[in-house]
């Protein structure tokens, strides 16, 4: 499959990616990731191995798009829940008494 990564065209195949990543030790995953075989690799590490380019030359989104098209399982950034607002002591006491305090 022809994929454009960092303005360069690459002819990638699923078996070619599997062969390229064979023997590569996965780094710690912090952001986007790709599951290849039994291992989960950071998207940027996969991109560096298969394109032989510097990680700064392409985005993780480009790698995720290409790997998804080849049939690999990809994970994007997980959305964290919005932090809960902690009520002030006055609001907490008012809530316990059954009335809402406006401060």
Secondary structure, DSSP 8 states (H G I E B T S, - for coil): -EEEETTEEEE--HHHHHHHHTT-------S-EEEETTEEEEHHHHHHHHH---GGGS-HHHHHHHHHHHT-EEE-------------HHHHHHHHHT-----
